[in-house]
Amino acid sequence: MDIREHLLDGQAIPALPLALDANRKLSEKHQRALVRYYAAAGCGGLAVAVHSTQFEIRKPEHGLFRPILELASQTLDGALDGTGRTFSKIAGVCGETRQAVAEAEMAREFGYHAVLASVAAFRDRSEDEVLQHCRDVSEVLPLVGFYLQPAAGGRPLSYRFWRGFAEIENAVAIKIAPFNRYQTLDVVRAVAES
């Protein structure tokens, strides 16, 4: 599948929530049901291991990152088998570059088509360092940028940053949490002018 072409067709790609049982443990039954629901609802893709799935799944005491990626991918493959539908599997990656690259490699192992990169670990780093991080991650799988603006707890990223991001060869999309129209316009202008 050409992920860029698929995304350019316009897709609804919801984020997968984490399904827990009464003991706050993963409920595989309910997690699979959620995945099948999104596939049956006509979505064009699913974002797994992102904010709605909870970043804490990566913590060693929970150890759910790999199981969630695998469960979602296998369930989607089963639900879509024989339908002929094009469906994008996007995995969230976060942390410093080593962690994000390792997470992207795991996503590739499970058949994901792209990764959505959180840059929260780079809150106090220069935009050039963040861009290099994005380039490094994009070498593993196509990259979806994520602009969590300051109003929602993120950091400001300039027009210059987004212009540089749009020029990453394997960058395929940008998800914007559009709480500030001017910061959102910086992204739109950077992409349009790239």
Steps between C-alpha positions, in 0.01 A plus 500: 500500500620850420429673833541850358247433224261338747516801733457746213168333418376636835457257787347493844768348722385482862727428795454164670397529867646256751249240622553402863306261722372571853849422635660757267662225292484471121173344386602332175138412425387862521814635332439271200135603493600869483741430214234302308249781562728760341566273202126434455412868541672583173805680633796538269749409770570469869761672719630262767719572804427873488356725772160327510669164546699657787874565487539303824468173303875539437594490869670174603249440780221488239690353205212555259658681206597190303184302588272789398680553168483130423139453612373797299690402186392137508140592575492750214653249260232247595215750482605632159605169342324449170334843500742662256492817710806718534555577866793676666651379823682783677700444818588770749867534591650718769804561714857580408618398153626156603166411658293646215705316235468172693123553528481575126694181424254302712209663319655404167537142627123487560409644160429863586513742208614816681586641840367809675785660692457677830781746567414558866841365603656792311320775690822688581695417184558713194273467201798375299542212748129419473523500119798263509303271732212500249738424212649207694158353580383546141778271381312208655141572388311788340451776756195689619593812693302597807458862605378503856476875546582676830130546585478119530831449680737492202768740389498769234654400168570769243418536133869426437470167685191392307656605170795277584268220606304520174825455313577165666465258211317235701266740685145422386269704725472732798241468775426837656329560833365838374450699816674810364405611150823691444720204595280281280541743211879476539473126425259545209713774345821298544347196329348708219830674433720190524 
